[in-house]
Amino acid sequence: MGIKGSKSRSSEVSFEIKPRARRDGFTLSSKRLVYPLWYPTLHGAISYARFLGRHEECHIHIFNSEGSLVDSKHIHRDEPAPVLGG
C-alpha cells in the first residue's frame, strides 16, 4: 500500500509526525513509506507508526507546527503493538 517492499530491512525504523499546515490533522512520514500518510488525530498517527515498526526497534519523533521536536518515543522490538481497527 504505502510501504516500500524491501528484503534488506535495517533493525531500526524512524518515523516523524508533524501537524499539517491546514491544521486538519497530522502527517506521518518515514523513509519506509512511499509517501506521507495523513491522520486526523495524533494518537492515530502514533498507533500506526508503532504498528508499522512492530518487528523492529522503532523511533517516533513528534514535532510541533514550528518544526521543533516536542516528544520522542523509542519502542522496543518486544513491546506489543496496538491493535488496529478496534
C-alpha positions as CSV (number, residue, x, y, z in Angstrom):
1,M,0.0,0.0,0.0
2,G,2.1,2.9,1.2
3,I,5.1,0.8,2.3
4,K,8.2,0.1,0.3
5,G,8.8,-3.6,-0.1
6,S,12.4,-4.3,0.9
7,K,14.0,-7.6,1.8
8,S,17.0,-5.9,3.4
9,R,15.4,-4.0,6.3
10,S,17.6,-2.5,9.0
11,S,16.9,-3.3,12.6
12,E,15.6,0.2,13.3
13,V,12.9,2.3,11.7
14,S,12.3,6.0,12.3
15,F,9.0,7.9,11.9
16,E,8.2,11.6,12.0
17,I,4.8,13.1,12.9
18,K,4.1,16.7,12.2
19,P,0.9,18.8,12.3
20,R,-0.5,19.7,8.8
21,A,-0.2,23.3,7.7
22,R,-4.0,23.4,7.3
23,R,-4.4,22.2,10.9
24,D,-6.6,19.3,9.8
25,G,-4.6,16.5,11.2
26,F,-1.1,15.1,11.3
27,T,1.3,13.8,8.7
28,L,3.2,10.5,9.3
29,S,6.4,10.2,7.3
30,S,9.4,7.8,7.1
31,K,11.9,6.5,4.7
32,R,10.0,3.3,4.9
33,L,6.9,4.9,3.4
34,V,6.5,5.6,-0.3
35,Y,4.5,8.8,0.6
36,P,3.5,10.6,3.8
37,L,0.2,9.5,5.3
38,W,-2.5,11.7,6.8
39,Y,-4.2,11.1,10.2
40,P,-6.9,13.1,11.8
41,T,-5.5,12.6,15.3
42,L,-2.0,12.4,16.8
43,H,-3.0,9.1,18.6
44,G,-3.9,7.5,15.2
45,A,-0.5,8.5,13.7
46,I,1.4,7.2,16.7
47,S,-0.5,3.9,16.7
48,Y,0.1,3.3,13.1
49,A,3.8,4.1,13.4
50,R,4.0,1.6,16.2
51,F,2.1,-1.0,14.1
52,L,4.5,-0.5,11.1
53,G,7.6,-0.8,13.4
54,R,6.3,-3.7,15.4
55,H,9.1,-6.1,14.3
56,E,12.0,-3.7,14.8
57,E,13.3,-1.0,17.2
58,C,11.1,2.0,16.4
59,H,11.8,5.7,16.9
60,I,8.9,8.1,16.7
61,H,9.7,11.8,16.6
62,I,6.8,14.3,17.2
63,F,7.2,17.9,16.0
64,N,5.1,21.0,16.6
65,S,3.9,23.4,13.9
66,E,7.1,25.4,14.2
67,G,9.2,22.3,13.4
68,S,10.6,21.9,16.9
69,L,10.9,18.4,18.4
70,V,8.3,18.1,21.3
71,D,8.4,14.4,22.0
72,S,10.4,11.3,21.0
73,K,9.4,7.7,21.7
74,H,11.6,4.6,21.5
75,I,9.6,1.5,21.1
76,H,11.4,-1.8,21.7
77,R,11.0,-4.7,19.4
78,D,9.4,-6.9,22.1
79,E,6.7,-4.3,23.1
80,P,3.3,-5.3,21.9
81,A,1.9,-3.1,19.0
82,P,-1.5,-1.6,19.4
83,V,-4.4,-3.5,17.8
84,L,-5.7,-1.5,14.9
85,G,-9.4,-1.2,14.0
86,G,-10.7,-1.9,17.5
